[in-house]
Amino acid sequence: MTELKRVLNLWKAVMFGLGVILGAGIYVVIGRTAAFAGSYIWLSIFIAGLIAFFTGLSYAELAGMYPKASSSYYYIRKAIPTRESIAFIVGWMIFFEAVSGASTASTGFAKYFLELFQTPPNIPQNMALMLIAIVVVVTFSIVNFIGINESSKLNILFTLIGASGLVLVITIGFMLGRTMPDYLDPPPMGWVGILNGAALIFFAYVGFELMATTSEETIDAKRTMPKAIIIALSICGALYIMISLSVLRLLPWQLLAISGAPMADAVGTILGSGGWYLLSIIALFATSNSTLGFLISSSRIAYGMAKEGIIHAKLSSVHNIRKTPHYAIILTCAVAIFEIIISSLIGIDFALDIVAKASNLGCLIAFIFVNSAVILLRKSQVERSFKIPFSTFGVPIFPVLGALLSVVLIALAFHETIVWLITTVILSLGFIVKKRQIKKNAKDSELNE
């Protein structure tokens, strides 16, 4: 059977993680965070970063134990072997999160594109957004198919460009910023606002959990992947804190809170319209890079789960020449396009916002189980290349905190009935797929006998 090609070293693995995490989220969400946290944006970002880092440590330990493309699914299956359905729920929700991330990021690209070049005459904006987003998904699905080495090279280039936008904001803010903010000015909503801001900005960190899906394409994955996850999260956390401090030197939090493009508007106060255009162009690279990263991750999760026999075996096929899971890539491309089309018919902003929030809810639910898996597997004799430090009575502290804080985030940020309804529907669809595969496996087993 053809295997995936191992080409990712530590540098490439870190850059892949940065590419997925440093999408357009921070470019937009920081303004909405300011509405809750005021001048305490930095504290909201710090709290969110701690939550991400705690769970990231769990992924690092587990990826060092089990370097599998099915990642989260496989970890739970090993931790709770008698509850395979829980493992499937976790794997399915992470798959949905990654596909939804691709559709959301590609639509974000389309929005920036139309802001820069305007909607063509006689074409409704929703239709233009849909067509551009579909072209982006198809284009990067082709890149995904061509090979992980080629995808990695493009990812590195786009990640450097995307990160340069953040570095630009930091540099201009600290060197040329005209306002002198009071970083300890009481926030408009007090501590509740800071925590709500943390719940919101947390999603600028989401993506680290997808790094482990490339484990079967990583050289010496048991040692490389834990390092890559920790390094990528540390770099993102440092950049985000610096951004939160510097952006307030360019634009007061009250103006950030009402801005549709807060980073571009902040740079525009110093560089004028040229700065706005520059940041918008960089955002095109950031959103397209995120699209590529999400497509790679979702196809590898599908491939890994198919390899484990939980979904259709065809999805575990690897192309003889390109060494990529071509059927899984076709599936993720089709699902992402389906989400884009449905969103454009309903109302793209509303639909994508709800779908994205449902996928984030599923992601946080998965985090609770992944953190729990580290605790349950602590007595396992499986070799660990990385072990989370600090334990009490044999229980690692950070995974406990990661699980508890995930529960807190869910309680703070997810109140809409429709989000819970969509999450329930997604889980139901997953169980239908799983049930059909179980029947097929049983039928194939009977025929073989």
C-alpha positions in Angstrom: 0.0 0.0 0.0 1.4 3.4 -1.0 2.3 5.6 2.0 2.3 9.3 2.5 5.7 11.0 1.8 7.7 12.2 4.8 9.2 15.6 3.9 8.4 17.9 6.8 11.3 18.8 9.0 11.0 20.9 12.1 11.2 24.2 10.2 8.5 23.2 7.7 6.3 21.8 10.5 6.5 25.0 12.5 5.8 27.1 9.4 2.8 24.9 8.6 1.4 25.6 12.1 2.1 29.3 11.9 0.3 29.4 8.5 -2.8 27.8 9.9 -2.9 29.8 13.1 -1.9 33.2 11.7 -4.8 33.5 9.4 -7.0 36.6 9.0 -8.5 36.0 12.4 -6.3 38.4 14.3 -6.7 41.0 11.6 -10.5 41.2 12.4 -11.2 39.7 15.8 -8.9 42.1 17.7 -11.4 44.9 17.0 -14.4 42.9 18.4 -12.2 42.0 21.4 -11.6 45.6 22.1 -15.3 46.2 22.4 -15.3 43.8 25.4 -11.9 44.3 27.0 -11.1 47.9 26.1 -7.4 48.7 26.8 -7.1 45.3 28.4 -6.9 43.5 25.0 -3.5 42.3 26.0 -4.9 40.5 29.0 -7.6 38.8 27.0 -5.0 37.7 24.5 -2.8 36.4 27.3 -5.6 34.4 29.0 -6.6 32.9 25.6 -3.0 32.1 24.9 -2.7 30.2 28.2 -5.7 28.1 27.3 -4.3 27.4 23.9 -0.9 26.6 25.3 -2.3 24.2 28.0 -4.1 22.2 25.3 -1.2 22.6 22.9 1.0 20.8 25.5 -1.5 17.9 25.5 -1.3 17.7 21.7 2.5 17.8 21.9 2.7 14.9 24.4 0.1 12.8 22.5 1.7 13.5 19.1 5.0 12.3 20.5 3.3 9.1 21.6 1.1 8.4 18.5 2.3 10.2 15.4 -0.9 9.5 13.3 -2.7 11.5 10.7 -6.0 10.7 12.5 -4.5 12.6 15.5 -7.3 13.5 17.9 -9.4 10.4 17.0 -6.5 8.1 17.6 -5.6 9.7 20.9 -9.1 9.2 22.3 -9.3 5.7 21.0 -6.1 4.8 22.8 -7.2 6.5 26.0 -10.8 5.1 26.1 -10.6 1.9 24.0 -14.1 0.8 25.2 -15.8 4.0 24.0 -14.9 4.1 20.3 -17.9 6.4 19.7 -16.3 9.1 21.7 -13.2 8.9 19.6 -15.3 9.1 16.5 -17.1 12.2 17.8 -13.8 14.0 18.5 -12.3 13.0 15.1 -15.5 14.0 13.3 -15.7 17.4 15.0 -12.0 18.2 14.2 -12.6 17.2 10.6 -15.6 19.5 10.4 -13.7 22.3 12.1 -10.9 22.0 9.5 -13.3 21.9 6.5 -15.3 24.8 7.9 -12.1 26.7 8.4 -11.3 26.2 4.7 -14.7 27.6 3.6 -14.5 30.5 6.0 -10.9 31.4 5.1 -11.6 31.2 1.4 -14.7 33.5 1.9 -12.4 35.9 3.9 -10.1 35.9 0.9 -13.0 36.8 -1.4 -14.1 39.7 0.8 -10.7 41.2 0.9 -10.4 40.6 -2.9 -13.6 42.5 -3.6 -12.7 45.3 -1.2 -9.5 45.8 -3.3 -10.9 45.3 -6.8 -14.7 45.9 -6.4 -17.6 43.6 -7.3 -18.0 43.3 -11.1 -21.1 45.1 -12.5 -24.3 43.1 -12.8 -23.1 40.4 -10.5 -24.6 40.2 -7.0 -22.0 40.5 -4.3 -23.0 37.1 -2.7 -22.6 35.4 -6.1 -19.2 37.1 -6.6 -18.1 36.0 -3.1 -19.2 32.5 -3.7 -17.4 32.1 -7.1 -14.1 33.6 -5.8 -14.2 31.4 -2.7 -14.9 28.3 -4.8 -12.0 29.1 -7.1 -9.7 29.5 -4.1 -10.8 26.2 -2.6 -10.3 24.4 -5.9 -6.9 26.0 -6.6 -5.5 25.1 -3.2 -7.0 21.6 -3.4 -5.0 21.1 -6.5 -1.9 22.3 -4.7 -2.7 19.9 -1.9 -2.9 17.1 -4.4 0.3 18.0 -6.2 2.3 17.2 -3.0 3.1 18.0 0.6 6.6 19.3 -0.4 5.1 21.7 -2.9 2.4 22.7 -0.5 5.0 23.3 2.2 7.1 25.6 0.0 4.0 27.7 -0.8 3.0 27.7 2.8 6.4 29.0 4.0 6.3 31.9 1.5 2.7 32.9 2.3 3.4 32.5 6.1 6.3 34.9 5.9 4.2 37.4 4.0 1.3 37.1 6.4 3.6 37.4 9.5 5.2 40.5 7.9 1.8 42.3 8.3 1.8 41.7 12.0 5.5 42.7 12.3 4.7 45.9 10.3 1.9 46.8 12.8 4.1 46.1 15.8 7.0 48.2 14.3 4.9 51.2 13.3 2.9 51.1 16.5 5.9 51.2 18.8 8.1 53.5 16.6 5.5 55.9 15.1 2.4 55.5 17.3 0.9 58.9 18.3 -1.3 57.9 21.1 -0.1 57.0 24.6 -2.7 54.4 25.9 -3.3 53.6 29.5 -3.0 49.8 29.4 -4.6 49.6 32.8 -7.6 51.8 32.1 -10.7 50.0 33.5 -12.4 48.0 30.7 -16.0 48.9 29.8 -17.4 45.6 31.1 -14.9 44.8 33.9 -13.6 41.3 34.3 -16.5 39.8 32.5 -15.5 41.8 29.5 -11.9 40.6 29.7 -13.0 37.0 29.9 -15.5 37.5 27.0 -12.7 39.1 25.1 -10.5 36.0 25.8 -13.3 33.7 24.6 -13.5 35.7 21.4 -9.7 36.1 20.7 -9.1 32.4 21.5 -10.2 31.6 18.0 -7.2 33.5 16.6 -5.1 30.7 18.2 -7.2 27.8 16.8 -5.2 25.7 14.3 -2.5 24.3 16.5 -4.5 21.2 17.0 -4.4 20.5 13.2 -0.6 20.4 13.1 -0.6 16.8 14.3 -2.6 15.7 11.2 0.7 16.0 9.2 2.5 13.6 11.5 2.7 10.8 8.9 4.4 13.3 6.5 6.9 14.6 9.1 10.4 13.3 9.5 11.0 11.7 12.9 7.5 12.9 13.9 7.7 11.6 17.5 10.4 14.2 18.2 9.7 16.8 15.6 5.9 17.3 16.1 5.9 18.1 19.9 8.6 20.7 19.3 6.8 22.2 16.3 3.5 22.6 18.2 5.2 24.3 21.2 7.3 26.6 19.0 4.4 27.6 16.8 2.1 28.5 19.7 4.9 30.4 21.5 5.6 32.5 18.4 1.9 33.2 17.9 1.4 34.2 21.5 4.3 36.6 21.5 3.2 38.2 18.2 -0.4 38.6 19.5 0.7 40.2 22.8 3.0 42.6 20.9 0.1 43.4 18.5 -2.3 44.2 21.3 0.2 46.7 22.9 1.2 48.3 19.6 -2.1 48.7 17.9 -3.4 50.8 20.8 -0.6 53.3 20.1 -2.1 53.8 16.6 -5.9 53.7 17.3 -7.8 54.1 20.6 -9.8 51.0 21.6 -13.1 52.8 21.1 -12.2 53.2 17.4 -10.8 49.7 17.1 -14.1 48.3 18.5 -16.2 49.8 15.7 -13.8 49.2 12.8 -14.5 46.6 10.2 -10.7 46.4 9.3 -9.0 47.4 12.6 -5.4 46.5 11.6 -5.7 48.2 8.2 -7.3 51.3 9.8 -4.6 51.4 12.5 -1.8 51.3 10.0 -3.7 53.8 7.9 -3.4 56.4 10.6 0.3 56.6 9.9 0.7 55.4 6.3 -2.6 56.6 4.9 -4.5 54.8 2.2 -1.2 53.1 1.1 -1.0 51.4 4.4 -4.6 50.2 4.2 -4.0 48.7 0.8 -0.8 47.0 1.9 -2.4 45.3 4.9 -5.4 44.2 2.8 -3.0 42.6 0.2 -1.1 40.9 3.0 -4.5 39.6 4.3 -5.1 37.9 0.9 -1.9 35.9 1.5 -2.9 35.1 5.1 -6.4 33.9 4.2 -5.3 31.8 1.2 -2.5 30.3 3.3 -5.1 29.4 6.0 -7.3 27.8 3.3 -4.4 25.6 2.2 -3.6 24.6 5.7 -7.2 23.7 6.6 -7.6 21.7 3.3 -4.4 19.7 4.0 -5.4 19.0 7.6 -9.0 18.0 6.9 -7.9 15.6 4.1 -5.3 14.0 6.4 -7.9 13.5 9.2 -10.2 11.9 6.6 -7.3 9.7 5.4 -6.3 8.8 8.9 -9.8 7.8 10.0 -10.3 5.8 6.9 -7.0 4.0 7.5 -8.4 3.1 11.0 -11.5 1.6 9.3 -14.0 4.1 10.8 -15.0 5.7 7.5 -14.9 4.6 3.9 -11.7 2.7 3.1 -11.3 4.4 -0.3 -10.4 7.7 1.5 -7.2 6.0 2.8 -5.9 5.6 -0.8 -2.7 7.4 -1.6 -1.8 8.5 -5.2 1.1 6.4 -6.5 2.9 9.3 -8.0 2.0 12.4 -5.9 2.0 10.4 -2.6 -1.1 12.4 -1.4 -4.5 11.1 -0.3 -6.3 12.1 -3.5 -9.8 10.8 -2.6 -9.7 12.4 0.8 -8.6 15.7 -0.9 -11.6 15.4 -3.4 -13.9 14.9 -0.4 -12.7 17.9 1.6 -12.8 20.1 -1.5 -16.4 19.1 -2.2 -17.6 19.6 1.4 -15.9 23.0 1.6 -17.6 24.0 -1.7 -20.9 22.7 -0.4 -20.6 24.9 2.7 -19.8 27.9 0.6 -22.8 27.4 -1.7 -25.2 26.8 1.1 -23.9 29.9 2.9 -24.3 32.1 -0.1 -27.9 31.0 -0.6 -28.8 31.6 3.1 -26.7 34.8 3.5 -23.0 34.3 3.5 -22.1 36.5 6.5 -24.7 35.0 8.8 -24.3 31.4 7.7 -20.5 31.3 7.8 -20.5 33.0 11.2 -22.9 30.4 12.6 -21.1 27.5 10.9 -17.7 28.7 12.1 -19.0 29.1 15.6 -20.5 25.6 15.6 -17.2 24.2 14.4 -15.4 26.1 17.1 -17.8 24.6 19.7 -17.0 21.2 18.4 -13.3 22.0 18.6 -13.6 23.0 22.2 -15.6 19.9 23.1 -12.8 17.9 21.4 -10.2 19.8 23.5 -11.9 18.6 26.7 -11.5 15.0 25.6 -7.9 15.4 24.3 -6.8 17.0 27.6 -8.5 14.1 29.4 -6.7 11.6 27.2 -3.3 12.8 28.5 -4.5 12.2 32.1 -5.9 8.7 31.3 -2.8 7.7 29.4 -0.3 8.8 32.0 0.1 5.2 33.3 0.6 3.9 29.7 4.1 2.5 29.0 4.2 4.0 25.5 7.4 5.8 24.8 7.1 9.6 25.1 9.5 12.0 23.4 7.9 14.9 25.3 6.1 14.8 28.7 4.1 17.7 30.2 5.9 18.8 33.4 4.3 19.4 36.8 2.0 16.8 38.2 0.1 16.4 41.5 -0.6 12.8 42.7 0.4 11.6 39.3 -2.1 13.9 37.5 -0.6 16.5 35.1 -1.8 19.9 36.0 -1.8 21.7 32.6 -4.2 19.2 30.9 -6.6 19.6 33.8 -6.5 23.4 33.4 -6.9 23.0 29.6 -10.0 20.9 30.0 -11.5 23.2 32.7 -10.8 26.4 30.8 -12.4 24.9 27.6 -15.6 24.3 29.6 -15.4 28.0 30.8 -15.0 29.2 27.2 -18.0 27.2 26.1 -20.1 28.6 29.0 -19.0 32.2 28.1 -19.1 32.3 24.4 -21.8 29.8 23.1 -25.3 30.9 24.0 -27.1 30.7 20.7 -29.5 27.8 20.3 -28.9 27.6 16.6 -25.1 27.0 17.2 -25.9 24.0 19.5 -28.5 22.8 17.0 -26.1 22.8 14.1 -23.5 21.1 16.2 -26.0 18.4 17.0 -27.0 18.0 13.4 -23.3 17.6 12.4 -22.8 15.0 15.1 -25.9 13.1 13.8 -24.6 13.1 10.3 -21.3 11.8 11.6 -23.1 8.9 13.3 -25.0 8.1 10.1 -21.7 7.9 8.2 -20.2 5.7 11.0 -23.2 3.4 11.2 -23.1 2.8 7.4 -19.4 2.1 7.5 -19.9 -0.5 10.4 -22.5 -2.3 8.3 -20.2 -2.3 5.3 -17.3 -3.6 7.3 -19.5 -6.4 8.7 -20.8 -7.3 5.2 -17.2 -7.3 3.8 -16.1 -9.6 6.7 -18.9 -12.0 5.9 -18.0 -12.1 2.2 -14.3 -12.8 3.1 -15.4 -15.7 5.3 
